[in-house]
Amino acid sequence: FVAIIFTTFLAFRVFRRKKNGIDGKITVYVHSQAFDLMWFFFGIDYILFVIIAIVGWWITDDKRSIIVGIMGPASFIWVINSYMRFAQNDFNYFQDIAETNKYIERHNKHVMAIRKRV
């Protein structure tokens, strides 16, 4: 249980940083697939929860424990990922394309003004 609490704490810390737009420099490679730290820690949490669910099923012989142990953490991770995307989209369900284009045009004008000065 200590490992679950520790990895969950680390995953949420990385989640907070990622939600605020601060990406970490560490990438974990598993079978040539790149994962950032948040997904690595959530993956470890998921594996630990499934192991606990299998042990709970073995002890109690109740199939609901294995269903909850597999589907519960998976749904929780899905909700966390959805919230992170929602927060990165400035808490809008859909991105406002017109506002984004205005921001890009302002940025490009600013860059062009800097280039003219240099």
Backbone as a chain_set.jsonl record, in Angstrom:
{"seq": "FVAIIFTTFLAFRVFRRKKNGIDGKITVYVHSQAFDLMWFFFGIDYILFVIIAIVGWWITDDKRSIIVGIMGPASFIWVINSYMRFAQNDFNYFQDIAETNKYIERHNKHVMAIRKRV", "coords": {"N": [[0.814, -1.206, 0.0], [2.027, 1.18, 0.599], [3.635, 1.632, -1.595], [1.713, 2.166, -3.566], [0.559, 4.547, -2.605], [2.811, 6.202, -2.687], [3.562, 6.177, -5.475], [1.192, 7.177, -6.555], [1.123, 9.734, -5.433], [3.418, 10.82, -6.67], [2.589, 10.65, -9.353], [0.402, 12.424, -9.38], [1.714, 14.76, -8.771], [3.321, 15.136, -11.026], [1.222, 15.29, -12.801], [-0.032, 17.729, -12.046], [1.979, 19.527, -12.765], [2.076, 19.056, -15.508], [-0.496, 19.805, -16.247], [-0.359, 22.529, -15.848], [1.234, 23.225, -17.913], [3.929, 22.685, -17.771], [6.28, 20.735, -18.908], [8.037, 17.748, -18.203], [11.508, 16.755, -18.298], [12.16, 14.14, -18.42], [11.816, 11.057, -19.991], [10.37, 7.895, -20.257], [11.207, 4.853, -21.682], [9.585, 2.079, -22.923], [9.771, -0.906, -24.419], [10.546, 0.395, -26.844], [8.643, 2.406, -26.902], [7.673, 5.631, -26.111], [7.037, 7.151, -23.01], [5.806, 9.663, -20.856], [6.572, 10.822, -17.496], [4.185, 10.959, -15.987], [2.391, 9.118, -17.158], [3.915, 6.834, -16.804], [4.001, 6.539, -13.975], [1.237, 6.335, -13.45], [0.784, 3.964, -14.809], [2.288, 2.132, -13.277], [0.825, 2.353, -10.887], [-1.633, 1.324, -11.78], [-0.938, -1.339, -12.396], [-0.22, -2.211, -9.805], [-2.716, -1.932, -8.486], [-4.218, -3.834, -9.904], [-2.86, -6.166, -9.176], [-3.414, -6.181, -6.424], [-6.183, -6.479, -6.617], [-6.345, -9.034, -7.738], [-5.23, -10.544, -5.674], [-7.126, -9.967, -3.701], [-9.358, -11.158, -4.88], [-8.493, -13.797, -4.847], [-8.38, -14.254, -2.112], [-11.017, -13.689, -1.153], [-12.698, -14.865, -3.017], [-14.532, -13.542, -4.58], [-15.897, -12.252, -7.422], [-16.471, -9.647, -7.983], [-14.534, -8.054, -6.823], [-12.294, -8.288, -8.473], [-13.278, -7.17, -10.815], [-13.834, -4.529, -10.019], [-11.251, -3.847, -9.27], [-9.916, -3.817, -11.696], [-11.424, -2.22, -13.49], [-12.006, 0.11, -12.023], [-9.528, 1.65, -11.392], [-8.787, 2.084, -14.092], [-10.911, 3.634, -15.098], [-10.617, 5.853, -13.446], [-8.093, 6.838, -14.219], [-8.739, 7.535, -16.842], [-10.583, 9.615, -16.376], [-8.899, 11.473, -15.101], [-7.098, 12.025, -17.191], [-8.876, 13.188, -19.029], [-9.649, 15.465, -17.586], [-7.184, 16.765, -17.452], [-6.743, 17.42, -20.165], [-8.919, 19.118, -20.483], [-8.227, 21.178, -18.732], [-5.88, 22.061, -19.955], [-6.974, 23.182, -22.17], [-7.85, 25.649, -21.442], [-10.075, 25.431, -19.745], [-12.311, 25.11, -21.366], [-14.797, 23.355, -23.16], [-14.65, 23.012, -25.902], [-12.242, 24.145, -28.198], [-11.799, 27.56, -28.877], [-11.56, 28.607, -31.975], [-11.395, 31.056, -33.357], [-10.462, 32.831, -31.372], [-8.002, 31.635, -30.821], [-6.725, 31.985, -33.295], [-6.54, 34.793, -33.325], [-4.771, 35.165, -31.209], [-2.491, 33.92, -32.269], [-1.988, 35.593, -34.477], [-1.408, 38.031, -33.133], [0.892, 37.233, -31.785], [2.584, 36.626, -33.961], [2.832, 39.194, -35.104], [4.194, 40.461, -33.05], [6.589, 39.015, -33.061], [7.535, 39.659, -35.608], [7.942, 42.414, -35.235], [10.039, 42.368, -33.419], [12.007, 41.143, -34.994], [12.402, 43.141, -36.899], [13.613, 45.077, -35.385], [16.044, 43.935, -34.824]], "CA": [[0.0, 0.0, 0.0], [2.918, 2.334, 0.624], [4.066, 1.863, -2.982], [0.593, 2.786, -4.279], [0.453, 5.935, -2.148], [3.989, 6.917, -3.181], [3.484, 6.387, -6.925], [0.047, 8.058, -6.823], [1.579, 11.082, -5.101], [4.313, 11.272, -7.734], [1.808, 10.83, -10.578], [-0.376, 13.658, -9.269], [2.638, 15.892, -8.82], [3.643, 15.317, -12.437], [-0.034, 15.717, -13.429], [-0.196, 19.162, -11.786], [2.941, 20.251, -13.59], [1.686, 18.926, -16.912], [-1.719, 20.598, -16.416], [0.053, 23.931, -15.907], [2.049, 23.439, -19.101], [5.345, 22.458, -17.492], [6.616, 19.356, -19.253], [9.275, 17.267, -17.627], [12.575, 16.412, -19.231], [12.417, 12.703, -18.344], [10.927, 10.191, -20.751], [10.634, 6.487, -19.997], [10.981, 4.042, -22.878], [9.232, 0.686, -22.682], [9.648, -1.558, -25.73], [10.705, 1.491, -27.811], [7.496, 3.32, -26.829], [8.01, 6.706, -25.181], [6.026, 7.55, -22.041], [6.297, 10.644, -19.894], [6.542, 10.308, -16.126], [2.828, 10.814, -15.477], [1.843, 7.831, -17.614], [4.708, 5.776, -16.189], [3.538, 6.337, -12.606], [-0.127, 5.799, -13.506], [0.9, 2.556, -15.215], [2.713, 1.369, -12.095], [-0.342, 2.306, -10.002], [-2.627, 0.402, -12.343], [-0.442, -2.709, -12.196], [-0.34, -2.538, -8.379], [-4.131, -2.13, -8.176], [-4.65, -5.123, -10.467], [-2.288, -7.215, -8.322], [-4.214, -6.198, -5.193], [-7.492, -7.042, -6.962], [-6.186, -10.489, -7.909], [-5.056, -11.108, -4.328], [-8.438, -9.885, -3.05], [-10.219, -12.196, -5.476], [-8.005, -15.081, -4.39], [-8.723, -14.407, -0.696], [-12.461, -13.66, -0.902], [-13.391, -15.621, -4.062], [-15.623, -12.685, -5.047], [-15.487, -11.738, -8.732], [-16.635, -8.193, -8.028], [-13.283, -7.394, -6.44], [-11.403, -8.211, -9.632], [-13.87, -6.223, -11.77], [-13.587, -3.191, -9.484], [-9.809, -3.628, -9.274], [-9.441, -3.556, -13.051], [-12.162, -1.128, -14.129], [-11.958, 1.315, -11.197], [-8.362, 2.482, -11.702], [-8.787, 2.48, -15.505], [-11.825, 4.773, -15.258], [-10.035, 6.988, -12.749], [-7.038, 7.368, -15.078], [-9.419, 8.168, -17.969], [-11.136, 10.886, -15.901], [-7.766, 12.373, -14.869], [-6.61, 12.462, -18.497], [-9.874, 14.103, -19.586], [-9.546, 16.723, -16.854], [-5.945, 17.428, -17.848], [-6.986, 18.022, -21.483], [-9.858, 20.212, -20.249], [-7.474, 22.275, -18.121], [-4.953, 22.593, -20.946], [-7.785, 23.9, -23.144], [-8.353, 26.815, -20.723], [-11.355, 25.064, -19.147], [-13.383, 25.14, -22.351], [-15.01, 22.027, -23.725], [-14.158, 23.049, -27.272], [-11.319, 25.249, -28.37], [-12.306, 28.677, -29.661], [-10.606, 28.752, -33.062], [-11.216, 32.474, -33.664], [-9.594, 33.399, -30.335], [-6.665, 31.079, -31.032], [-6.15, 32.661, -34.463], [-6.18, 36.154, -32.913], [-3.555, 35.061, -30.405], [-1.377, 33.605, -33.173], [-1.689, 36.801, -35.25], [-0.72, 38.963, -32.23], [2.229, 36.693, -31.544], [3.374, 36.801, -35.179], [3.148, 40.618, -35.224], [5.215, 40.742, -32.04], [7.834, 38.421, -33.538], [7.985, 40.475, -36.742], [8.458, 43.674, -34.698], [11.348, 42.075, -32.828], [12.932, 40.892, -36.094], [12.71, 44.412, -37.541], [14.549, 45.798, -34.51], [17.353, 43.265, -34.791]], "C": [[0.852, 1.263, 0.0], [3.378, 2.668, -0.797], [2.963, 2.543, -3.785], [0.466, 4.255, -3.888], [1.609, 6.764, -2.711], [3.884, 7.196, -4.675], [2.297, 7.266, -7.299], [0.419, 9.503, -6.522], [2.478, 11.631, -6.204], [3.554, 11.528, -9.035], [1.002, 12.12, -10.526], [0.515, 14.897, -9.274], [3.023, 16.188, -10.27], [2.4, 15.796, -13.196], [-0.252, 17.215, -13.251], [0.739, 19.993, -12.642], [2.53, 20.218, -15.06], [0.438, 19.757, -17.2], [-1.387, 22.075, -16.553], [0.984, 24.224, -17.078], [3.534, 23.274, -18.885], [5.643, 20.991, -17.775], [7.953, 18.982, -18.653], [10.279, 16.892, -18.699], [12.815, 14.908, -19.308], [11.359, 11.958, -19.135], [11.345, 8.756, -20.49], [10.302, 5.709, -21.257], [10.718, 2.601, -22.469], [8.954, 0.061, -24.038], [9.606, -0.523, -26.847], [9.491, 2.406, -27.908], [7.798, 4.367, -25.76], [6.814, 7.055, -24.299], [6.619, 8.661, -21.18], [6.07, 10.097, -18.488], [5.128, 10.099, -15.593], [2.252, 9.459, -15.878], [2.625, 6.659, -17.043], [4.213, 5.475, -14.771], [2.098, 5.824, -12.566], [-0.126, 4.328, -13.926], [1.32, 1.661, -14.059], [1.554, 1.251, -11.106], [-1.364, 1.298, -10.492], [-2.208, -1.055, -12.137], [-0.567, -3.116, -10.73], [-1.789, -2.755, -7.973], [-4.647, -3.452, -8.721], [-4.098, -6.275, -9.629], [-3.074, -7.319, -7.016], [-5.595, -6.787, -5.455], [-7.419, -8.557, -7.136], [-6.008, -11.162, -6.555], [-6.388, -11.074, -3.569], [-9.408, -10.916, -3.583], [-9.807, -13.572, -4.985], [-8.401, -15.324, -2.927], [-10.234, -14.546, -0.501], [-13.277, -14.507, -1.87], [-14.645, -14.863, -4.548], [-15.176, -12.005, -6.339], [-15.655, -10.226, -8.842], [-15.346, -7.475, -7.676], [-12.343, -7.286, -7.629], [-11.95, -7.24, -10.685], [-13.608, -4.793, -11.308], [-12.097, -2.872, -9.527], [-9.247, -3.34, -10.648], [-10.114, -2.328, -13.642], [-12.084, 0.18, -13.333], [-10.749, 2.195, -11.494], [-8.317, 2.934, -13.162], [-9.722, 3.668, -15.725], [-11.27, 6.013, -14.579], [-8.945, 7.647, -13.609], [-7.652, 8.071, -16.289], [-9.981, 9.534, -17.564], [-10.013, 11.901, -15.674], [-7.223, 12.899, -16.192], [-7.584, 13.438, -19.146], [-9.803, 15.457, -18.899], [-8.292, 17.488, -17.261], [-6.12, 18.105, -19.208], [-7.932, 19.219, -21.36], [-9.131, 21.424, -19.672], [-6.493, 22.885, -19.113], [-5.684, 23.399, -22.017], [-8.455, 25.114, -22.497], [-9.762, 26.611, -20.193], [-12.532, 25.333, -20.085], [-13.554, 23.727, -22.903], [-14.462, 21.945, -25.142], [-13.279, 24.288, -27.429], [-11.946, 26.309, -29.28], [-11.274, 29.009, -30.742], [-10.347, 30.228, -33.373], [-10.282, 33.137, -32.656], [-8.163, 32.89, -30.487], [-5.98, 31.758, -32.208], [-5.748, 34.098, -34.139], [-4.89, 36.15, -32.107], [-2.345, 34.807, -31.294], [-0.99, 34.836, -33.99], [-0.968, 37.844, -34.39], [0.711, 38.525, -31.99], [3.116, 36.908, -32.773], [3.75, 38.259, -35.396], [4.254, 41.008, -34.257], [6.575, 40.212, -32.503], [8.391, 39.24, -34.695], [8.555, 41.818, -36.265], [9.833, 43.466, -34.088], [12.373, 41.85, -33.925], [13.329, 42.189, -36.801], [13.719, 45.208, -36.707], [15.949, 45.217, -34.568], [18.018, 43.335, -36.096]], "O": [[0.446, 2.293, -0.537], [3.495, 3.839, -1.159], [3.252, 3.415, -4.605], [0.285, 5.112, -4.753], [1.409, 7.892, -3.16], [4.095, 8.33, -5.104], [2.381, 8.028, -8.262], [0.064, 10.403, -7.283], [2.319, 12.777, -6.624], [3.832, 12.498, -9.74], [0.923, 12.837, -11.523], [0.102, 15.961, -9.735], [3.047, 17.345, -10.69], [2.504, 16.605, -14.117], [-0.619, 17.901, -14.205], [0.351, 21.03, -13.179], [2.624, 21.223, -15.765], [0.322, 20.348, -18.273], [-2.058, 22.797, -17.291], [1.47, 25.347, -17.221], [4.328, 23.682, -19.733], [5.302, 20.114, -16.982], [8.879, 19.79, -18.601], [9.928, 16.733, -19.868], [13.579, 14.443, -20.154], [10.161, 12.193, -18.974], [12.533, 8.436, -20.501], [9.231, 5.888, -21.835], [11.516, 1.982, -21.765], [8.011, 0.451, -24.727], [8.72, -0.566, -27.701], [9.331, 3.111, -28.905], [8.141, 4.021, -24.629], [5.703, 7.233, -24.797], [7.794, 8.61, -20.815], [5.456, 9.046, -18.31], [4.89, 9.164, -14.829], [1.695, 8.741, -15.048], [2.055, 5.592, -16.819], [4.027, 4.315, -14.404], [1.77, 4.971, -11.741], [-0.944, 3.542, -13.448], [0.78, 0.57, -13.878], [1.32, 0.179, -10.548], [-1.898, 0.511, -9.71], [-3.021, -1.896, -11.752], [-0.973, -4.24, -10.435], [-2.077, -3.665, -7.195], [-5.438, -4.123, -8.059], [-4.8, -7.259, -9.399], [-3.367, -8.422, -6.554], [-6.127, -7.514, -4.616], [-8.329, -9.277, -6.726], [-6.57, -12.23, -6.313], [-6.738, -12.032, -2.878], [-10.195, -11.486, -2.826], [-10.659, -14.425, -4.733], [-8.717, -16.45, -2.544], [-10.683, -15.425, 0.236], [-14.428, -14.835, -1.582], [-15.667, -15.465, -4.876], [-14.19, -11.269, -6.347], [-15.043, -9.596, -9.704], [-15.093, -6.385, -8.188], [-11.656, -6.275, -7.773], [-11.178, -6.566, -11.367], [-13.208, -3.943, -12.104], [-11.723, -1.731, -9.798], [-8.21, -2.687, -10.767], [-9.445, -1.481, -14.235], [-12.097, 1.256, -13.93], [-10.916, 3.371, -11.817], [-7.862, 4.041, -13.45], [-9.379, 4.602, -16.449], [-11.437, 7.12, -15.091], [-8.888, 8.873, -13.709], [-7.137, 9.103, -16.721], [-9.869, 10.501, -18.319], [-10.166, 13.071, -16.023], [-6.92, 14.086, -16.308], [-7.156, 14.42, -19.753], [-9.888, 16.491, -19.561], [-8.323, 18.711, -17.4], [-5.691, 19.245, -19.387], [-7.761, 20.219, -22.057], [-9.388, 22.559, -20.073], [-6.294, 24.1, -19.115], [-5.067, 24.216, -22.7], [-9.509, 25.557, -22.953], [-10.562, 27.547, -20.199], [-13.611, 25.732, -19.647], [-12.58, 22.998, -23.089], [-13.88, 20.933, -25.535], [-13.556, 25.341, -26.854], [-12.54, 25.994, -30.311], [-10.242, 29.617, -30.458], [-9.206, 30.613, -33.627], [-9.409, 33.916, -33.037], [-7.214, 33.651, -30.297], [-4.792, 32.075, -32.138], [-4.722, 34.574, -34.626], [-4.027, 37.009, -32.288], [-1.29, 35.409, -31.097], [0.196, 35.103, -34.181], [-0.021, 38.476, -34.857], [1.631, 39.342, -31.992], [4.267, 37.325, -32.642], [4.867, 38.546, -35.826], [5.142, 41.789, -34.598], [7.592, 40.888, -32.35], [9.596, 39.487, -34.754], [9.538, 42.306, -36.823], [10.707, 44.321, -34.234], [13.504, 42.32, -33.807], [14.466, 42.324, -37.254], [14.565, 45.919, -37.248], [16.931, 45.935, -34.381], [19.128, 42.825, -36.252]]}, "num_chains": 1, "name": "protein.A"}
